[in-house]
Amino acid sequence: QNFNFLKILIFTFLYFAEMWYQIFLWALFSSIFVHTIAGAICFATLRQHKYGKFFPLLIIIMGVLLPLTSGVVSSAAVAFVYRASGYQMPPLYALFWGIGQTVVPVCIGFTRILATL
């Protein structure tokens, strides 16, 4: 079968479940990626500390739990708006919505940390 690259560019998600699932997966994996990097930095910094070396484990667990709770709801809300309005969602939009669910909390957390310094 001949693989046509243009089919990927034209392909869109039509149904709520496939929109929600794609947004959720991007949010989950981007959150795991960001929290794994943060956990590695935390481990490198606190490896000599008696209890601090266990904090990276908590960071990685939160990187999985947050998308499984709030990410499910926010992905469903975005998919519901697209489905209710009759719009089709290109896969690139699902990527932006999913990664955006990770970027926005990271930016908010970063500004809150800077405010305490």
Secondary structure as UniProt FT lines:
FT   HELIX           5..10
FT   HELIX           16..46
FT   TURN            47..48
FT   TURN            50..51
FT   HELIX           52..54
FT   HELIX           55..66
FT   HELIX           67..71
FT   HELIX           72..85
FT   HELIX           91..116
//
